[in-house]
Amino acid sequence: MQPNYQVASNTHALSESAHKVLRNTYMMLGLSMVPTVIGAMIGMSINFAFAAASPILFAIGSLAVIFGLFFAISATRNSSMGIVLLLALTFVMGVLLGPILQVALSLSNGAELVGLAAGGTGIIFMTLAGIASTTKRDFSFMGNFLLIGIILLIVASLANLFFQIPALSLALSGVAVLLFSGFILYDVNRIVRGGETNYVMATLSLYISIYQLFVNLLQLLMAFAGNRE
C-alpha cells in the first residue's frame, strides 16, 4: 500500500504547486495592467505620424523590440530581473496601444467601444480561465494547432501591410479573437496540469493573449459599431 500513498502524495504536491503558479500568475497579470495603462496614456499623447508614413518599418521595428524583450524575459525568468523586464514589456505594449486608441477615441462613441472591448476581454478571459482550471479535460492537443495558427496569422498580417485590404484586416481580427481565446484556454489548463511551473513565463503568455484579444475586439467594434459622425 505504501507506493499508492506515495503516488497520492506526489499528486497532491503537484496540485498545490500548480495552484501556487496560477495564483502568482494572476497576481502578476493584475500588476502588469498598471504599466500598460500608464504606457497607453503616454501612447495617446504621442504623434504617430511617422508610423503611418512607414507602417512596415514601424511594424518590423516594434516586433524586433517585443521579441527582444521576450528573449530577455525568458533568459531571466528565474530572477527578479525577469519580473522587471516583464513589466517593461507591458509598458511598451501599452505605448503601442496609442495609435488604435487615438483612432477609437476620435469616434463619437469611441470611449464606449473601448469600454466594451475591455469588458468583453475580461468576460472572455474569466470564462475560459474558469473552464480551463476546473475541467478534467486535457487541452494539450491544441498546442500544435495554435502554433500553426499564430504563424499563419503573423504571415498574413505582415502581407496585409503591403496589400492594405480592409476585408482581410477584419477577417484576421476575427481569427485572432478565436486564436487567442484558444491560447487562454490552453495556457491556463497547462498551468493547472503542471506543464508550466514558472509564473513569469505563464504571465507573459496570458498577457499577450489578453492584449491581442482586446486589440482585435476593439478593431471589430470600430469597424461594425463605430460612429464617425
N, CA, C and O of each residue as an XYZ file, in Angstrom:
916
protein
N       0.811     -1.217      0.000
C       0.000      0.000      0.000
C       0.849      1.274      0.000
O       0.379      2.332     -0.418
N       2.098      1.176      0.467
C       2.944      2.355      0.595
C       3.156      3.087     -0.735
O       3.072      4.315     -0.756
N       3.431      2.375     -1.864
C       3.612      3.076     -3.128
C       2.394      3.906     -3.516
O       2.539      4.986     -4.090
N       1.171      3.405     -3.202
C      -0.038      4.149     -3.537
C      -0.123      5.448     -2.758
O      -0.528      6.483     -3.288
N       0.272      5.379     -1.469
C       0.289      6.598     -0.670
C       1.283      7.606     -1.229
O       1.036      8.812     -1.217
N       2.418      7.093     -1.724
C       3.442      7.967     -2.290
C       2.926      8.655     -3.541
O       3.152      9.849     -3.738
N       2.221      7.891     -4.402
C       1.659      8.473     -5.617
C       0.646      9.555     -5.280
O       0.636     10.624     -5.891
N      -0.226      9.262     -4.278
C      -1.225     10.249     -3.871
C      -0.563     11.511     -3.346
O      -1.014     12.622     -3.622
N       0.529     11.327     -2.572
C       1.251     12.468     -2.018
C       1.860     13.318     -3.116
O       1.792     14.546     -3.058
N       2.467     12.668     -4.137
C       3.075     13.392     -5.243
C       2.030     14.156     -6.047
O       2.265     15.285     -6.478
N       0.849     13.513     -6.247
C      -0.222     14.151     -6.995
C      -0.700     15.399     -6.268
O      -0.942     16.434     -6.888
N      -0.836     15.293     -4.932
C      -1.280     16.435     -4.133
C      -0.260     17.561     -4.194
O      -0.622     18.732     -4.313
N       1.037     17.196     -4.112
C       2.103     18.199     -4.164
C       2.098     18.921     -5.501
O       2.292     20.135     -5.559
N       1.873     18.161     -6.588
C       1.829     18.759     -7.912
C       0.664     19.727     -8.027
O       0.800     20.802     -8.611
N      -0.492     19.344     -7.465
C      -1.665     20.204     -7.497
C      -1.420     21.489     -6.721
O      -1.783     22.569     -7.189
N      -0.811     21.391     -5.543
C      -0.517     22.575     -4.737
C       0.459     23.483     -5.477
O       0.298     24.704     -5.475
N       1.468     22.891     -6.108
C       2.450     23.666     -6.855
C       1.805     24.384     -8.032
O       2.085     25.556     -8.287
N       0.931     23.663     -8.755
C       0.259     24.242     -9.919
C      -0.643     25.405     -9.504
O      -0.686     26.433    -10.180
N      -1.352     25.244     -8.408
C      -2.234     26.310     -7.954
C      -1.444     27.524     -7.466
O      -1.902     28.659     -7.593
N      -0.271     27.285     -6.913
C       0.585     28.402     -6.500
C       1.051     29.187     -7.719
O       1.048     30.418     -7.706
N       1.456     28.471     -8.781
C       1.874     29.130    -10.015
C       0.716     29.936    -10.603
O       0.902     31.065    -11.057
N      -0.486     29.343    -10.590
C      -1.658     30.020    -11.141
C      -1.988     31.272    -10.336
O      -2.304     32.317    -10.905
N      -1.915     31.165     -9.011
C      -2.200     32.306     -8.144
C      -1.197     33.438     -8.382
O      -1.586     34.600     -8.498
N       0.088     33.099     -8.454
C       1.114     34.108     -8.711
C       0.961     34.729    -10.098
O       1.211     35.918    -10.292
N       0.544     33.900    -11.056
C       0.331     34.387    -12.420
C      -0.786     35.417    -12.463
O      -0.648     36.457    -13.107
N      -1.889     35.139    -11.783
C      -2.998     36.091    -11.753
C      -2.595     37.391    -11.058
O      -3.011     38.473    -11.473
N      -1.788     37.285    -10.006
C      -1.311     38.484     -9.318
C      -0.427     39.323    -10.240
O      -0.545     40.548    -10.279
N       0.464     38.649    -10.985
C       1.337     39.358    -11.914
C       0.544     39.966    -13.065
O       0.878     41.050    -13.544
N      -0.491     39.283    -13.504
C      -1.338     39.828    -14.566
C      -1.991     41.129    -14.100
O      -2.038     42.115    -14.835
N      -2.490     41.109    -12.874
C      -3.091     42.319    -12.333
C      -2.085     43.454    -12.242
O      -2.394     44.594    -12.590
N      -0.872     43.140    -11.771
C       0.180     44.146    -11.660
C       0.593     44.676    -13.028
O       0.888     45.862    -13.177
N       0.613     43.800    -14.021
C       1.059     44.191    -15.364
C       0.124     45.209    -16.011
O       0.523     45.915    -16.937
N      -1.113     45.289    -15.531
C      -2.050     46.253    -16.108
C      -1.683     47.686    -15.744
O      -2.067     48.620    -16.447
N      -0.939     47.870    -14.646
C      -0.561     49.226    -14.226
C       0.373     49.874    -15.251
O       0.045     50.951    -15.750
N       1.533     49.267    -15.595
C       2.372     49.877    -16.621
C       1.705     49.918    -17.991
O       2.012     50.789    -18.805
N       0.793     48.979    -18.251
C       0.083     49.000    -19.531
C      -0.776     50.254    -19.641
O      -0.765     50.927    -20.672
N      -1.517     50.568    -18.586
C      -2.370     51.757    -18.589
C      -1.525     53.027    -18.668
O      -1.859     53.956    -19.404
N      -0.427     53.062    -17.905
C       0.468     54.237    -17.953
C       1.041     54.397    -19.355
O       1.077     55.502    -19.897
N       1.490     53.284    -19.940
C       2.028     53.330    -21.294
C       0.987     53.769    -22.305
O       1.301     54.528    -23.222
N      -0.256     53.302    -22.154
C      -1.331     53.677    -23.074
C      -1.621     55.172    -22.992
O      -1.863     55.812    -24.015
N      -1.598     55.731    -21.788
C      -1.840     57.169    -21.620
C      -0.742     57.981    -22.304
O      -1.008     59.009    -22.926
N       0.498     57.501    -22.178
C       1.614     58.174    -22.860
C       1.475     58.003    -24.365
O       1.688     58.944    -25.130
N       1.113     56.782    -24.787
C       0.971     56.493    -26.207
C      -0.087     57.354    -26.877
O       0.066     57.727    -28.040
N      -1.156     57.674    -26.162
C      -2.223     58.502    -26.739
C      -1.785     59.938    -26.961
O      -2.403     60.666    -27.738
N      -0.712     60.353    -26.276
C      -0.224     61.731    -26.419
C       0.900     61.849    -27.451
O       1.381     62.947    -27.730
N       1.315     60.707    -28.016
C       2.405     60.701    -28.992
C       1.840     60.864    -30.399
O       0.798     60.298    -30.731
N       2.531     61.633    -31.210
C       2.155     61.770    -32.616
C       2.769     60.606    -33.400
O       3.984     60.547    -33.592
N       1.921     59.692    -33.846
C       2.400     58.508    -34.563
C       2.374     58.698    -36.082
O       2.207     57.737    -36.833
N       2.541     59.952    -36.525
C       2.556     60.223    -37.964
C       3.680     59.452    -38.656
O       3.528     59.001    -39.791
N       4.795     59.308    -37.966
C       5.927     58.573    -38.540
C       5.569     57.112    -38.776
O       6.060     56.491    -39.719
N       4.700     56.555    -37.906
C       4.268     55.169    -38.078
C       3.348     55.033    -39.272
O       3.431     54.057    -40.017
N       2.462     56.016    -39.460
C       1.554     55.991    -40.603
C       2.307     56.170    -41.913
O       1.912     55.629    -42.945
N       3.408     56.941    -41.863
C       4.195     57.167    -43.078
C       4.983     55.933    -43.478
O       5.186     55.685    -44.666
N       5.428     55.159    -42.500
C       6.198     53.936    -42.788
C       5.670     52.791    -41.930
O       6.340     52.352    -40.995
N       4.469     52.309    -42.249
C       3.845     51.283    -41.398
C       4.626     49.979    -41.340
O       4.652     49.310    -40.306
N       5.263     49.616    -42.451
C       6.006     48.349    -42.488
C       7.236     48.435    -41.591
O       7.503     47.523    -40.809
N       7.990     49.540    -41.705
C       9.169     49.719    -40.865
C       8.787     49.805    -39.395
O       9.480     49.267    -38.532
N       7.680     50.486    -39.118
C       7.209     50.617    -37.735
C       6.839     49.247    -37.171
O       7.166     48.927    -36.028
N       6.147     48.438    -37.991
C       5.740     47.107    -37.537
C       6.952     46.221    -37.290
O       7.013     45.511    -36.286
N       7.914     46.263    -38.199
C       9.118     45.440    -38.054
C       9.921     45.888    -36.834
O      10.414     45.060    -36.069
N      10.048     47.200    -36.659
C      10.779     47.721    -35.509
C      10.110     47.357    -34.196
O      10.779     46.988    -33.231
N       8.786     47.464    -34.163
C       8.043     47.107    -32.949
C       8.205     45.630    -32.622
O       8.411     45.256    -31.468
N       8.108     44.791    -33.657
C       8.267     43.348    -33.448
C       9.667     43.015    -32.948
O       9.840     42.131    -32.109
N      10.671     43.732    -33.469
C      12.052     43.486    -33.049
C      12.217     43.801    -31.559
O      12.859     43.046    -30.829
N      11.637     44.917    -31.115
C      11.716     45.287    -29.695
C      10.971     44.275    -28.834
O      11.473     43.846    -27.795
N       9.775     43.895    -29.267
C       8.943     42.973    -28.491
C       9.604     41.602    -28.378
O       9.676     41.032    -27.289
N      10.083     41.078    -29.495
C      10.714     39.754    -29.440
C      12.040     39.796    -28.698
O      12.438     38.806    -28.084
N      12.735     40.943    -28.750
C      13.946     41.094    -27.960
C      13.642     41.006    -26.473
O      14.382     40.374    -25.719
N      12.546     41.645    -26.049
C      12.128     41.576    -24.649
C      11.650     40.171    -24.292
O      11.887     39.696    -23.181
N      10.974     39.503    -25.235
C      10.569     38.106    -24.993
C      11.796     37.254    -24.651
O      11.791     36.495    -23.682
N      12.833     37.396    -25.457
C      14.053     36.611    -25.259
C      14.701     36.951    -23.920
O      15.153     36.060    -23.201
N      14.745     38.242    -23.585
C      15.371     38.670    -22.333
C      14.575     38.162    -21.129
O      15.159     37.742    -20.130
N      13.254     38.200    -21.222
C      12.412     37.699    -20.125
C      12.619     36.210    -19.933
O      12.734     35.733    -18.804
N      12.666     35.473    -21.038
C      12.878     34.027    -20.950
C      14.227     33.703    -20.316
O      14.343     32.766    -19.526
N      15.257     34.495    -20.672
C      16.601     34.246    -20.152
C      16.720     34.566    -18.665
O      17.580     34.012    -17.981
N      15.862     35.456    -18.158
C      15.956     35.884    -16.753
C      14.705     35.488    -15.951
O      14.431     36.064    -14.898
N      13.961     34.515    -16.449
C      12.657     34.177    -15.859
C      12.747     33.690    -14.412
O      11.758     33.747    -13.681
N      13.915     33.215    -13.993
C      14.054     32.697    -12.626
C      14.637     33.715    -11.654
O      15.013     33.369    -10.534
N      14.711     34.972    -12.088
C      15.263     36.018    -11.222
C      14.309     37.208    -11.183
O      13.348     37.278    -11.948
N      14.595     38.140    -10.276
C      13.762     39.341    -10.168
C      13.848     40.196    -11.428
O      12.927     40.956    -11.729
N      14.958     40.074    -12.169
C      15.102     40.825    -13.407
C      14.035     40.408    -14.420
O      13.595     41.223    -15.230
N      13.628     39.163    -14.375
C      12.572     38.694    -15.266
C      11.279     39.451    -15.029
O      10.569     39.784    -15.978
N      10.968     39.727    -13.762
C       9.762     40.491    -13.414
C       9.889     41.925    -13.915
O       8.943     42.479    -14.474
N      11.067     42.526    -13.712
C      11.300     43.903    -14.156
C      11.130     44.008    -15.674
O      10.477     44.925    -16.171
N      11.724     43.061    -16.402
C      11.625     43.076    -17.862
C      10.200     42.815    -18.330
O       9.756     43.372    -19.334
N       9.491     41.969    -17.599
C       8.093     41.707    -17.945
C       7.262     42.988    -17.811
O       6.447     43.299    -18.680
N       7.474     43.718    -16.728
C       6.749     44.973    -16.536
C       7.175     46.011    -17.576
O       6.361     46.822    -18.017
N       8.448     45.984    -17.964
C       8.914     46.888    -19.020
C       8.213     46.562    -20.339
O       7.825     47.461    -21.085
N       8.058     45.278    -20.614
C       7.355     44.865    -21.835
C       5.913     45.360    -21.816
O       5.414     45.864    -22.822
N       5.242     45.217    -20.672
C       3.844     45.640    -20.612
C       3.715     47.154    -20.778
O       2.711     47.636    -21.301
N       4.718     47.899    -20.339
C       4.723     49.341    -20.563
C       4.842     49.649    -22.054
O       4.111     50.482    -22.589
N       5.780     48.961    -22.719
C       5.962     49.148    -24.167
C       4.682     48.788    -24.918
O       4.264     49.502    -25.829
N       4.065     47.674    -24.527
C       2.825     47.256    -25.179
C       1.729     48.283    -24.964
O       0.894     48.500    -25.842
N       1.730     48.922    -23.783
C       0.770     49.976    -23.527
C       0.979     51.169    -24.445
O       0.021     51.721    -24.986
N       2.233     51.565    -24.618
C       2.548     52.673    -25.524
C       2.082     52.351    -26.941
O       1.565     53.219    -27.644
N       2.268     51.098    -27.354
C       1.882     50.687    -28.708
C       0.373     50.629    -28.905
O      -0.106     50.474    -30.029
N      -0.374     50.752    -27.815
C      -1.825     50.875    -27.943
C      -2.225     52.279    -28.396
O      -3.369     52.510    -28.787
N      -1.276     53.209    -28.339
C      -1.561     54.602    -28.667
C      -2.306     54.809    -29.970
O      -3.357     55.449    -29.968
N      -1.800     54.288    -31.099
C      -2.464     54.542    -32.385
C      -3.918     54.084    -32.435
O      -4.784     54.837    -32.880
N      -4.196     52.871    -31.989
C      -5.568     52.366    -32.085
C      -6.489     53.100    -31.114
O      -7.662     53.315    -31.419
N      -5.971     53.487    -29.950
C      -6.789     54.243    -29.008
C      -7.069     55.651    -29.529
O      -8.158     56.185    -29.315
N      -6.099     56.253    -30.210
C      -6.314     57.566    -30.804
C      -7.431     57.511    -31.834
O      -8.295     58.387    -31.871
N      -7.409     56.474    -32.674
C      -8.455     56.314    -33.696
C      -9.803     56.052    -33.034
O     -10.815     56.641    -33.415
N      -9.809     55.164    -32.041
C     -11.063     54.811    -31.377
C     -11.683     56.030    -30.696
O     -12.882     56.272    -30.826
N     -10.872     56.792    -29.974
C     -11.403     57.925    -29.217
C     -11.734     59.123    -30.100
O     -12.318     60.101    -29.633
N     -11.360     59.047    -31.377
C     -11.773     60.100    -32.312
C     -13.217     59.894    -32.766
O     -13.821     60.798    -33.343
N     -13.771     58.711    -32.509
C     -15.162     58.415    -32.834
C     -16.056     58.980    -31.731
O     -15.637     59.100    -30.580
N     -17.282     59.322    -32.093
C     -18.191     59.897    -31.104
C     -18.541     58.914    -29.996
O     -18.818     59.319    -28.867
N     -18.528     57.616    -30.318
C     -18.797     56.590    -29.300
C     -17.547     55.775    -28.985
O     -17.626     54.620    -28.569
N     -16.385     56.408    -29.195
C     -15.121     55.703    -29.027
C     -14.881     55.208    -27.609
O     -14.435     54.078    -27.411
N     -15.177     56.054    -26.616
C     -14.963     55.651    -25.216
C     -15.820     54.434    -24.879
O     -15.384     53.534    -24.160
N     -17.046     54.419    -25.410
C     -17.934     53.274    -25.173
C     -17.372     52.005    -25.809
O     -17.433     50.928    -25.216
N     -16.822     52.135    -27.023
C     -16.262     50.975    -27.712
C     -15.038     50.423    -26.969
O     -14.864     49.209    -26.858
N     -14.198     51.326    -26.465
C     -13.031     50.897    -25.687
C     -13.490     50.154    -24.440
O     -12.933     49.115    -24.085
N     -14.509     50.695    -23.778
C     -15.050     50.034    -22.595
C     -15.640     48.672    -22.918
O     -15.460     47.720    -22.159
N     -16.350     48.573    -24.049
C     -16.927     47.290    -24.461
C     -15.834     46.273    -24.776
O     -15.947     45.100    -24.421
N     -14.776     46.731    -25.445
C     -13.666     45.830    -25.771
C     -12.981     45.335    -24.504
O     -12.651     44.155    -24.388
N     -12.770     46.246    -23.554
C     -12.137     45.865    -22.286
C     -13.032     44.906    -21.501
O     -12.565     43.903    -20.962
N     -14.335     45.231    -21.447
C     -15.266     44.366    -20.737
C     -15.393     43.002    -21.390
O     -15.428     41.976    -20.711
N     -15.462     42.999    -22.727
C     -15.545     41.729    -23.452
C     -14.315     40.875    -23.244
O     -14.403     39.656    -23.097
N     -13.153     41.535    -23.232
C     -11.904     40.811    -22.989
C     -11.912     40.182    -21.603
O     -11.525     39.026    -21.435
N     -12.353     40.949    -20.614
C     -12.408     40.434    -19.242
C     -13.360     39.254    -19.113
O     -13.043     38.263    -18.455
N     -14.532     39.360    -19.743
C     -15.514     38.277    -19.666
C     -14.989     37.014    -20.333
O     -15.112     35.918    -19.786
N     -14.404     37.171    -21.515
C     -13.855     36.010    -22.234
C     -12.750     35.352    -21.421
O     -12.704     34.129    -21.293
N     -11.847     36.187    -20.864
C     -10.744     35.632    -20.092
C     -11.241     34.877    -18.867
O     -10.824     33.745    -18.624
N     -12.125     35.493    -18.097
C     -12.603     34.852    -16.868
C     -13.371     33.568    -17.168
O     -13.252     32.583    -16.440
N     -14.159     33.581    -18.242
C     -14.925     32.387    -18.614
C     -14.009     31.242    -19.023
O     -14.153     30.119    -18.539
N     -13.063     31.533    -19.919
C     -12.167     30.478    -20.412
C     -11.197     30.019    -19.328
O     -10.896     28.830    -19.228
N     -10.707     30.956    -18.517
C      -9.803     30.578    -17.431
C     -10.530     29.702    -16.420
O      -9.958     28.753    -15.885
N     -11.805     30.028    -16.161
C     -12.592     29.206    -15.249
C     -12.795     27.802    -15.776
O     -12.687     26.828    -15.031
N     -13.089     27.699    -17.061
C     -13.261     26.376    -17.678
C     -11.959     25.589    -17.626
O     -11.942     24.418    -17.247
N     -10.858     26.253    -18.017
C      -9.563     25.573    -18.090
C      -9.057     25.102    -16.734
O      -8.361     24.090    -16.645
N      -9.409     25.839    -15.670
C      -8.885     25.498    -14.348
C      -9.768     24.521    -13.582
O      -9.359     24.009    -12.539
N     -10.969     24.254    -14.082
C     -11.872     23.339    -13.360
C     -12.171     22.051    -14.116
O     -12.529     21.043    -13.505
N     -12.029     22.075    -15.432
C     -12.349     20.880    -16.199
C     -11.302     19.785    -16.016
O     -10.141     20.071    -15.723
N     -11.710     18.547    -16.189
C     -10.784     17.423    -16.132
C     -10.159     17.149    -17.501
O      -9.270     16.307    -17.628
N     -10.625     17.855    -18.508
C     -10.139     17.622    -19.865
C      -8.751     18.226    -20.058
O      -8.445     19.296    -19.532
N      -7.938     17.538    -20.805
C      -6.585     17.995    -21.119
C      -6.608     18.676    -22.487
O      -6.940     18.047    -23.492
N      -6.253     19.965    -22.523
C      -6.277     20.727    -23.771
C      -4.903     20.800    -24.443
O      -4.692     21.631    -25.328
N      -3.976     19.945    -24.034
C      -2.631     19.991    -24.614
C      -2.627     19.688    -26.108
O      -1.703     20.078    -26.822
N      -3.666     18.988    -26.582
C      -3.739     18.652    -28.000
C      -3.866     19.904    -28.878
O      -3.610     19.854    -30.081
N      -4.265     21.029    -28.260
C      -4.454     22.263    -29.016
C      -3.142     22.961    -29.355
O      -3.110     23.847    -30.208
N      -2.063     22.564    -28.691
C      -0.792     23.266    -28.830
C      -0.310     23.420    -30.252
O       0.009     24.529    -30.681
N      -0.250     22.323    -30.996
C       0.257     22.368    -32.376
C      -0.643     23.193    -33.277
O      -0.155     23.953    -34.114
N      -1.960     23.052    -33.115
C      -2.894     23.817    -33.930
C      -2.749     25.314    -33.675
O      -2.774     26.114    -34.610
N      -2.598     25.686    -32.411
C      -2.453     27.096    -32.065
C      -1.140     27.666    -32.593
O      -1.094     28.806    -33.057
N      -0.075     26.872    -32.522
C       1.222     27.331    -33.026
C       1.165     27.581    -34.526
O       1.651     28.603    -35.011
N       0.576     26.652    -35.253
C       0.427     26.822    -36.702
C      -0.446     28.038    -36.987
O      -0.155     28.827    -37.886
N      -1.516     28.181    -36.217
C      -2.420     29.306    -36.409
C      -1.746     30.646    -36.205
O      -1.970     31.574    -36.981
N      -0.914     30.763    -35.160
C      -0.265     32.047    -34.884
C       0.774     32.374    -35.958
O       0.952     33.538    -36.316
N       1.454     31.357    -36.467
C       2.427     31.592    -37.550
C       1.714     32.103    -38.795
O       2.155     33.070    -39.415
N       0.613     31.454    -39.159
C      -0.151     31.878    -40.338
C      -0.733     33.273    -40.145
O      -0.782     34.068    -41.083
N      -1.175     33.565    -38.922
C      -1.744     34.884    -38.642
C      -0.689     35.976    -38.786
O      -0.963     37.032    -39.356
N       0.512     35.730    -38.273
C       1.591     36.716    -38.379
C       1.963     36.948    -39.834
O       2.126     38.090    -40.264
N       2.096     35.868    -40.591
C       2.453     35.978    -42.014
C       1.378     36.753    -42.774
O       1.693     37.645    -43.562
N       0.111     36.413    -42.539
C      -0.986     37.091    -43.231
C      -1.070     38.562    -42.842
O      -1.359     39.418    -43.679
N      -0.817     38.852    -41.570
C      -0.864     40.244    -41.099
C       0.246     41.071    -41.734
O       0.020     42.209    -42.143
N       1.440     40.500    -41.816
C       2.550     41.208    -42.458
C       2.277     41.410    -43.946
O       2.592     42.463    -44.501
N       1.688     40.397    -44.595
C       1.354     40.520    -46.022
C       0.327     41.619    -46.242
O       0.385     42.340    -47.238
N      -0.608     41.747    -45.315
C      -1.656     42.763    -45.480
C      -1.139     44.177    -45.266
O      -1.804     45.146    -45.631
N       0.055     44.301    -44.671
C       0.673     45.622    -44.591
C       0.993     46.144    -45.991
O       0.998     47.353    -46.221
N       1.258     45.231    -46.920
C       1.547     45.614    -48.305
C       0.253     45.838    -49.092
O       0.132     46.805    -49.844
N      -0.727     44.917    -48.906
C      -1.939     44.956    -49.728
C      -3.010     45.901    -49.185
O      -3.800     46.449    -49.955
N      -3.042     46.100    -47.842
C      -3.989     47.029    -47.233
C      -5.433     46.734    -47.656
O      -6.130     47.615    -48.160
N      -5.871     45.490    -47.448
C      -7.233     45.079    -47.787
C      -8.091     45.128    -46.522
O      -7.878     44.324    -45.615
N      -9.047     46.043    -46.437
C      -9.862     46.180    -45.217
C     -10.592     44.905    -44.830
O     -10.631     44.543    -43.654
N     -11.171     44.222    -45.811
C     -11.920     42.991    -45.511
C     -11.003     41.935    -44.910
O     -11.400     41.200    -44.005
N      -9.774     41.863    -45.417
C      -8.812     40.901    -44.880
C      -8.426     41.273    -43.452
O      -8.249     40.398    -42.605
N      -8.297     42.561    -43.188
C      -7.965     43.007    -41.828
C      -9.039     42.578    -40.836
O      -8.732     42.117    -39.737
N     -10.302     42.733    -41.235
C     -11.401     42.320    -40.363
C     -11.412     40.810    -40.161
O     -11.641     40.316    -39.056
N     -11.159     40.087    -41.250
C     -11.122     38.626    -41.153
C     -10.003     38.180    -40.216
O     -10.187     37.266    -39.412
N      -8.846     38.826    -40.321
C      -7.714     38.481    -39.462
C      -8.013     38.814    -38.001
O      -7.590     38.087    -37.102
N      -8.735     39.899    -37.762
C      -9.110     40.249    -36.385
C     -10.046     39.197    -35.804
O      -9.925     38.818    -34.639
N     -10.989     38.725    -36.634
C     -11.892     37.672    -36.183
C     -11.157     36.388    -35.857
O     -11.431     35.740    -34.847
N     -10.219     36.026    -36.723
C      -9.413     34.827    -36.488
C      -8.572     34.990    -35.226
O      -8.424     34.050    -34.445
N      -8.017     36.200    -35.030
C      -7.174     36.466    -33.863
C      -7.966     36.319    -32.563
O      -7.450     35.788    -31.580
N      -9.211     36.784    -32.555
C     -10.052     36.652    -31.361
C     -10.220     35.182    -30.998
O     -10.083     34.806    -29.834
N     -10.516     34.353    -31.993
C     -10.683     32.915    -31.752
C      -9.362     32.270    -31.338
O      -9.319     31.442    -30.428
N      -8.286     32.665    -32.022
C      -6.981     32.057    -31.777
C      -6.476     32.364    -30.373
O      -6.028     31.458    -29.669
N      -6.540     33.618    -29.956
C      -6.020     33.978    -28.634
C      -6.959     33.546    -27.513
O      -6.527     33.380    -26.373
N      -8.235     33.364    -27.827
C      -9.134     32.738    -26.852
C      -8.693     31.299    -26.618
O      -8.698     30.809    -25.488
N      -8.310     30.628    -27.703
C      -7.786     29.268    -27.581
C      -6.505     29.211    -26.770
O      -6.292     28.275    -25.999
N      -5.648     30.215    -26.943
C      -4.404     30.261    -26.176
C      -4.679     30.424    -24.685
O      -3.983     29.827    -23.864
N      -5.681     31.220    -24.321
C      -6.023     31.383    -22.908
C      -6.441     30.035    -22.320
O      -5.982     29.645    -21.246
N      -7.313     29.334    -23.032
C      -7.775     28.019    -22.587
C      -6.603     27.054    -22.439
O      -6.497     26.331    -21.448
N      -5.738     27.055    -23.426
C      -4.587     26.140    -23.451
C      -3.584     26.478    -22.346
O      -3.120     25.582    -21.640
N      -3.252     27.749    -22.191
C      -2.209     28.143    -21.235
C      -2.653     27.945    -19.786
O      -1.882     27.446    -18.966
N      -3.882     28.331    -19.467
C      -4.360     28.141    -18.088
C      -4.442     26.654    -17.761
O      -4.054     26.234    -16.671
N      -4.947     25.857    -18.700
C      -5.035     24.414    -18.486
C      -3.651     23.795    -18.302
O      -3.474     22.863    -17.517
N      -2.675     24.325    -19.036
C      -1.297     23.811    -18.924
C      -0.706     24.139    -17.561
O       0.024     23.327    -16.992
N      -1.014     25.321    -17.030
C      -0.540     25.693    -15.693
C      -1.135     24.767    -14.646
O      -0.424     24.241    -13.789
N      -2.452     24.572    -14.722
C      -3.153     23.737    -13.741
C      -2.624     22.308    -13.759
O      -2.569     21.655    -12.717
N      -2.239     21.822    -14.924
C      -1.744     20.445    -15.052
C      -0.247     20.327    -14.814
O       0.329     19.254    -14.991
N       0.387     21.426    -14.413
C       1.807     21.380    -14.086
C       2.730     21.476    -15.273
O       3.927     21.219    -15.150
N       2.189     21.847    -16.438
C       3.025     21.953    -17.632
C       3.854     23.215    -17.673
O       4.861     23.274    -18.378
N       3.446     24.230    -16.924
C       4.205     25.480    -16.818
C       4.423     25.763    -15.344
O       3.464     25.966    -14.600
N       5.680     25.779    -14.916
C       5.998     25.944    -13.494
C       6.607     27.304    -13.173
O       6.930     27.582    -12.018
N       6.767     28.154    -14.188
C       7.348     29.482    -13.961
C       6.265     30.540    -14.182
O       5.751     30.689    -15.290
N       5.926     31.269    -13.122
C       4.809     32.198    -13.242
C       5.131     33.421    -14.099
O       4.216     34.066    -14.612
N       6.406     33.749    -14.262
C       6.776     34.869    -15.128
C       6.439     34.529    -16.579
O       5.845     35.339    -17.290
N       6.823     33.321    -17.013
C       6.529     32.897    -18.379
C       5.033     32.669    -18.572
O       4.484     32.950    -19.637
N       4.378     32.156    -17.526
C       2.928     31.957    -17.603
C       2.219     33.295    -17.760
O       1.282     33.419    -18.549
N       2.670     34.301    -17.003
C       2.085     35.638    -17.096
C       2.312     36.234    -18.475
O       1.413     36.848    -19.047
N       3.516     36.052    -19.008
C       3.833     36.572    -20.340
C       2.882     35.998    -21.379
O       2.333     36.738    -22.195
N       2.685     34.692    -21.355
C       1.809     34.045    -22.339
C       0.379     34.558    -22.237
O      -0.239     34.888    -23.250
N      -0.147     34.626    -21.018
C      -1.531     35.064    -20.847
C      -1.681     36.558    -21.136
O      -2.702     36.985    -21.674
N      -0.681     37.344    -20.786
C      -0.754     38.785    -21.053
C      -0.867     39.049    -22.550
O      -1.698     39.850    -22.979
N      -0.039     38.380    -23.342
C      -0.075     38.577    -24.793
C      -1.435     38.192    -25.352
O      -1.962     38.875    -26.230
N      -2.010     37.097    -24.847
C      -3.328     36.673    -25.323
C      -4.396     37.699    -24.970
O      -5.241     38.031    -25.802
N      -4.362     38.206    -23.732
C      -5.337     39.210    -23.302
C      -5.172     40.498    -24.111
O      -6.157     41.101    -24.537
N      -3.944     40.906    -24.313
C      -3.641     42.121    -25.075
C      -4.188     42.020    -26.492
O      -4.879     42.920    -26.970
N      -3.870     40.913    -27.158
C      -4.315     40.723    -28.544
C      -5.830     40.582    -28.630
O      -6.449     41.028    -29.595
N      -6.411     39.968    -27.631
C      -7.859     39.829    -27.592
C      -8.513     41.212    -27.531
O      -9.468     41.486    -28.257
N      -7.995     42.075    -26.664
C      -8.532     43.432    -26.541
C      -8.379     44.209    -27.843
O      -9.341     44.809    -28.323
N      -7.186     44.202    -28.412
C      -6.917     44.974    -29.633
C      -7.833     44.539    -30.777
O      -8.406     45.375    -31.476
N      -7.964     43.237    -30.960
C      -8.757     42.747    -32.093
C     -10.257     42.901    -31.861
O     -11.004     43.125    -32.814
N     -10.707     42.785    -30.626
C     -12.110     43.084    -30.326
C     -12.413     44.551    -30.606
O     -13.461     44.880    -31.161
N     -11.490     45.432    -30.221
C     -11.680     46.858    -30.451
C     -11.724     47.166    -31.947
O     -12.538     47.976    -32.391
N     -10.853     46.525    -32.719
C     -10.859     46.736    -34.166
C     -12.187     46.313    -34.785
O     -12.718     47.005    -35.653
N     -12.720     45.182    -34.339
C     -14.005     44.713    -34.853
C     -15.143     45.652    -34.451
O     -16.026     45.947    -35.256
N     -15.116     46.116    -33.207
C     -16.155     47.034    -32.745
C     -16.097     48.353    -33.494
O     -17.140     48.915    -33.829
N     -14.904     48.857    -33.761
C     -14.785     50.108    -34.512
C     -15.306     49.948    -35.931
O     -15.926     50.859    -36.479
N     -15.052     48.787    -36.522
C     -15.481     48.556    -37.905
C     -16.993     48.420    -38.021
O     -17.585     48.902    -38.986
N     -17.616     47.776    -37.059
C     -19.044     47.461    -37.173
C     -19.950     48.390    -36.363
O     -21.141     48.505    -36.653
N     -19.391     49.049    -35.354
C     -20.254     49.884    -34.499
C     -19.717     51.289    -34.305
O     -20.301     52.079    -33.563
N     -18.615     51.609    -34.960
C     -18.019     52.936    -34.787
C     -18.885     54.031    -35.408
O     -19.333     53.910    -36.549
N     -19.112     55.081    -34.656
C     -19.919     56.219    -35.119
C     -18.991     57.354    -35.475
O     -18.385     57.966    -34.595
N     -18.873     57.645    -36.778
C     -17.933     58.666    -37.248
C     -18.594     60.029    -37.453
O     -17.973     60.934    -38.012
N     -19.802     60.184    -37.024
C     -20.486     61.464    -37.184
C     -20.004     62.475    -36.143
O     -20.472     63.613    -36.125
